[in-house]
Amino acid sequence: MTRLELLDESLTETPAQLSEAQATPHISAIVITKNEAHNLPACLATLNWMHEIIVVDAESEDGTSEIAREYTDKIFVRRWEGFANAKSFALAQSTGEWVLSIDADERVTPELREEICALLSEQPQCAGYEMPRLANFLGKWMMHGGWYPGYVLRLFRRENGGFDSAAVHEAVQIKGKIGRLRHHLLHYTDPNIQHYFEKFNRYTSLAAEEMQRKGKRFHVWDLLFRPLWFFFRMYVLRTGFMDGLAGLMLASFSAAYVFTKYAKLWELQRTSLEAQKR
């Protein structure tokens, strides 16, 4: 059995099987959901050691909120107004001194749990902590192409952190020093190609709208060169080819993502110009 297979197996451990050497810190987990019934049980099961779990659900239609109630009573169903808005609302509901922001398709490993408990049982020197994220794409753990270690800032002091206003891939903003943890946060990003492209259309639209808001102007070379360069950097320079067929697919899909978001930026700007001429 490989080390990565052991990571998967370890997620099934019960709290009694995990070390009790460290006292559980006062920490809040915040999770944003939209039709995540297939992901949520496995995610929340890795958070049952936390002081509280806060789920903000965007009016799911697949029973997500009912599943969440099996793990927490702090569930808020709200109309969807964007990732950053939902995360900020969830943060405002939290009471822990520390907050862990996690997505429904992510899992806290027992090793990461122990590291967090050990860290917070002492006197942490930083206001926030990044952790290496290991992504599973089409059933394969992606170790190359710039996806690993993929550090993400997810653990932070509540009074020192907040979320930016990005339309997609919102980030934690920290006042203070940022440190790094050693153990993985697992990310089951896309189990199949259909799932990838279901997100693809929504995310490229949000990315194009974000660029337009920031005053980014479209140029034809954005379509000619940016996707090609992105593929070359990801697949060749960052050795994405070492992840086999999944690495080739990911680099190709990512280049298509870049092409599409700039094509949508062009479309938005064309629509805006036409409206001004009327």
C-alpha positions as CSV (number, residue, x, y, z in Angstrom):
1,M,0.0,0.0,0.0
2,T,1.4,3.4,-1.0
3,R,1.7,6.4,1.3
4,L,-1.1,8.2,-0.6
5,E,-3.4,5.1,-0.2
6,L,-2.7,5.2,3.5
7,L,-3.8,8.8,3.6
8,D,-7.2,7.8,2.1
9,E,-7.5,4.9,4.6
10,S,-6.6,7.1,7.6
11,L,-9.6,9.3,7.0
12,T,-11.9,6.5,8.2
13,E,-10.3,6.5,11.7
14,T,-12.7,7.4,14.5
15,P,-11.8,10.1,17.1
16,A,-11.0,7.3,19.6
17,Q,-8.3,6.0,17.2
18,L,-6.7,9.4,17.0
19,S,-4.2,10.6,19.6
20,E,-5.7,12.3,22.6
21,A,-2.3,13.7,23.7
22,Q,-3.3,17.2,22.8
23,A,-6.3,19.1,24.1
24,T,-8.8,20.1,21.5
25,P,-8.4,23.9,20.9
26,H,-11.3,26.4,20.7
27,I,-11.5,26.4,16.9
28,S,-14.4,27.0,14.5
29,A,-14.7,25.3,11.1
30,I,-16.5,27.2,8.3
31,V,-17.8,25.4,5.3
32,I,-19.7,26.8,2.3
33,T,-22.0,24.5,0.4
34,K,-24.1,24.3,-2.8
35,N,-25.5,20.8,-3.7
36,E,-22.6,19.0,-1.9
37,A,-24.5,16.0,-0.6
38,H,-21.9,13.7,-2.2
39,N,-19.0,15.4,-0.5
40,L,-20.2,16.8,2.8
41,P,-20.3,13.7,5.0
42,A,-16.7,12.8,4.4
43,C,-15.6,16.4,4.9
44,L,-17.5,17.0,8.2
45,A,-16.5,13.6,9.6
46,T,-12.9,14.9,9.6
47,L,-14.0,18.0,11.6
48,N,-15.8,16.3,14.5
49,W,-13.0,17.3,16.9
50,M,-13.6,21.1,16.5
51,H,-15.4,23.4,19.0
52,E,-18.0,24.2,16.3
53,I,-18.8,23.6,12.7
54,I,-20.6,26.4,10.8
55,V,-22.2,25.5,7.4
56,V,-23.5,28.2,5.1
57,D,-25.6,26.6,2.4
58,A,-26.7,28.3,-0.8
59,E,-30.2,26.8,-1.0
60,S,-29.0,23.4,-2.0
61,E,-31.6,21.1,-3.7
62,D,-29.9,17.7,-2.9
63,G,-30.4,17.4,0.8
64,T,-27.1,19.1,1.7
65,S,-28.5,21.0,4.7
66,E,-30.2,17.9,6.1
67,I,-26.9,16.0,6.0
68,A,-25.1,19.0,7.7
69,R,-27.6,18.8,10.6
70,E,-26.2,15.4,11.4
71,Y,-22.9,17.0,12.3
72,T,-23.9,20.5,13.6
73,D,-26.8,22.7,14.5
74,K,-25.1,25.9,13.2
75,I,-26.5,25.8,9.6
76,F,-27.5,28.9,7.7
77,V,-29.4,28.7,4.4
78,R,-28.9,31.9,2.4
79,R,-29.3,33.1,-1.2
80,W,-26.1,32.8,-3.1
81,E,-24.2,36.2,-3.3
82,G,-20.7,35.0,-4.1
83,F,-18.0,33.0,-2.5
84,A,-16.4,35.9,-0.5
85,N,-19.8,37.1,0.8
86,A,-20.7,33.6,2.0
87,K,-17.3,33.1,3.6
88,S,-17.5,36.5,5.3
89,F,-21.0,35.7,6.7
90,A,-19.8,32.3,8.0
91,L,-16.8,34.0,9.7
92,A,-19.2,36.5,11.4
93,Q,-21.1,33.6,12.9
94,S,-18.0,31.9,14.4
95,T,-17.0,32.2,18.0
96,G,-13.7,30.3,18.1
97,E,-10.4,32.1,18.8
98,W,-9.1,30.3,15.7
99,V,-10.9,29.5,12.4
100,L,-10.4,26.8,9.8
101,S,-11.9,27.6,6.4
102,I,-12.5,24.4,4.4
103,D,-14.4,23.5,1.3
104,A,-16.7,20.5,1.1
105,D,-14.4,18.6,-1.2
106,E,-11.5,18.9,1.2
107,R,-10.5,16.6,4.1
108,V,-8.4,17.2,7.2
109,T,-6.1,14.3,7.7
110,P,-5.4,12.9,11.2
111,E,-1.8,14.1,10.9
112,L,-3.0,17.6,10.1
113,R,-5.4,17.5,13.0
114,E,-2.7,16.5,15.4
115,E,-0.4,19.2,14.1
116,I,-3.1,21.9,14.5
117,C,-3.9,20.7,18.0
118,A,-0.2,20.7,19.0
119,L,0.3,24.1,17.6
120,L,-2.7,25.8,19.2
121,S,-2.1,24.1,22.6
122,E,1.0,26.2,22.9
123,Q,1.6,29.9,22.1
124,P,1.3,30.3,18.3
125,Q,3.7,32.9,16.9
126,C,1.7,33.6,13.8
127,A,-1.8,35.1,13.1
128,G,-2.4,32.6,10.2
129,Y,-1.0,29.4,8.8
130,E,-0.8,28.0,5.4
131,M,-1.0,24.2,4.8
132,P,0.1,22.1,1.8
133,R,-2.8,20.9,-0.2
134,L,-2.7,17.6,-2.1
135,A,-5.2,17.5,-4.9
136,N,-6.9,14.4,-6.4
137,F,-7.8,14.9,-10.0
138,L,-9.6,12.2,-12.0
139,G,-8.6,9.7,-9.2
140,K,-4.9,10.6,-9.3
141,W,-2.9,12.5,-6.7
142,M,-1.3,15.4,-8.6
143,M,2.3,15.8,-7.6
144,H,3.5,18.0,-10.4
145,G,2.4,20.8,-12.8
146,G,2.6,23.4,-10.0
147,W,-0.3,21.8,-8.1
148,Y,1.8,20.5,-5.3
149,P,2.4,21.5,-2.5
150,G,-0.2,24.1,-3.4
151,Y,0.0,26.0,-0.1
152,V,-3.4,27.5,1.0
153,L,-4.0,29.8,4.0
154,R,-6.9,28.3,5.9
155,L,-6.1,28.5,9.6
156,F,-6.1,31.9,11.2
157,R,-7.0,33.9,14.4
158,R,-10.5,35.1,14.0
159,E,-9.7,38.6,15.1
160,N,-6.8,38.9,12.6
161,G,-8.4,37.4,9.5
162,G,-11.0,38.1,6.8
163,F,-11.8,37.4,3.2
164,D,-11.1,39.4,0.1
165,S,-13.8,40.3,-2.4
166,A,-12.6,38.1,-5.3
167,A,-15.5,36.6,-7.3
168,V,-13.8,33.2,-7.4
169,H,-10.9,31.6,-5.5
170,E,-11.4,34.0,-2.6
171,A,-8.5,34.3,-0.2
172,V,-7.9,34.9,3.5
173,Q,-6.5,38.3,4.3
174,I,-4.3,38.3,7.5
175,K,-3.1,41.1,9.7
176,G,0.1,39.6,11.1
177,K,2.7,37.0,10.5
178,I,1.9,33.9,8.5
179,G,3.5,30.5,9.2
180,R,3.3,27.1,7.5
181,L,2.2,23.7,8.6
182,R,3.7,20.4,7.4
183,H,0.8,18.0,7.0
184,H,-1.6,17.8,4.1
185,L,-5.1,19.1,3.5
186,L,-6.6,16.7,1.0
187,H,-8.5,18.1,-2.0
188,Y,-10.8,15.8,-4.0
189,T,-11.2,18.4,-6.7
190,D,-12.6,16.7,-9.8
191,P,-13.6,13.0,-9.8
192,N,-14.5,13.0,-13.5
193,I,-14.3,15.2,-16.6
194,Q,-18.0,16.1,-16.4
195,H,-17.6,17.6,-12.9
196,Y,-14.6,19.7,-14.1
197,F,-16.5,21.3,-17.0
198,E,-19.6,21.9,-14.8
199,K,-17.4,24.2,-12.8
200,F,-15.5,25.4,-15.9
201,N,-18.3,27.5,-17.3
202,R,-19.3,29.1,-14.0
203,Y,-15.7,29.9,-12.9
204,T,-14.6,31.3,-16.3
205,S,-17.6,33.7,-16.3
206,L,-16.7,34.8,-12.7
207,A,-13.1,35.3,-13.6
208,A,-14.0,37.4,-16.7
209,E,-16.3,39.5,-14.6
210,E,-13.6,40.0,-12.0
211,M,-11.1,41.1,-14.7
212,Q,-13.6,43.6,-16.1
213,R,-14.3,45.0,-12.7
214,K,-10.6,45.6,-12.2
215,G,-10.3,47.4,-15.5
216,K,-8.4,44.7,-17.4
217,R,-8.6,45.3,-21.2
218,F,-8.8,42.5,-23.7
219,H,-6.1,42.1,-26.4
220,V,-6.0,39.5,-29.1
221,W,-2.7,38.1,-27.8
222,D,-4.5,37.1,-24.6
223,L,-6.0,34.4,-26.7
224,L,-3.0,33.7,-28.9
225,F,-0.2,33.4,-26.3
226,R,-1.5,33.2,-22.8
227,P,-3.1,29.7,-23.1
228,L,0.0,28.3,-24.9
229,W,2.3,29.7,-22.4
230,F,0.2,28.4,-19.5
231,F,0.2,24.9,-21.0
232,F,4.0,25.0,-21.6
233,R,4.7,26.2,-18.1
234,M,2.4,23.7,-16.4
235,Y,3.2,20.7,-18.5
236,V,6.9,21.2,-19.4
237,L,8.5,23.6,-17.0
238,R,6.6,22.4,-13.9
239,T,6.8,18.8,-15.1
240,G,3.1,18.1,-15.3
241,F,4.0,15.3,-17.8
242,M,5.2,13.3,-14.8
243,D,1.5,12.9,-13.7
244,G,0.8,10.8,-16.8
245,L,-2.4,11.1,-18.7
246,A,-4.1,13.0,-15.9
247,G,-1.3,15.6,-16.1
248,L,-1.8,16.1,-19.8
249,M,-5.5,16.5,-19.4
250,L,-5.1,18.9,-16.5
251,A,-2.6,21.1,-18.4
252,S,-4.8,21.1,-21.5
253,F,-8.0,21.9,-19.6
254,S,-6.2,24.6,-17.7
255,A,-5.0,26.2,-21.0
256,A,-8.6,26.0,-22.2
257,Y,-9.7,27.7,-19.0
258,V,-7.3,30.6,-19.7
259,F,-8.5,30.9,-23.3
260,T,-12.2,30.9,-22.3
261,K,-11.9,33.5,-19.5
262,Y,-10.3,35.9,-21.9
263,A,-12.8,35.1,-24.6
264,K,-15.5,35.9,-22.1
265,L,-13.8,39.2,-21.2
266,W,-13.8,40.1,-24.8
267,E,-17.5,39.3,-25.0
268,L,-18.3,41.4,-21.9
269,Q,-16.4,44.4,-23.2
270,R,-18.0,44.1,-26.7
271,T,-21.5,44.0,-25.0
272,S,-20.6,47.0,-22.9
273,L,-19.4,49.0,-26.0
274,E,-22.6,48.1,-27.9
275,A,-24.7,49.3,-25.0
276,Q,-22.9,52.6,-24.9
277,K,-23.6,53.2,-28.6
278,R,-27.3,52.8,-28.3
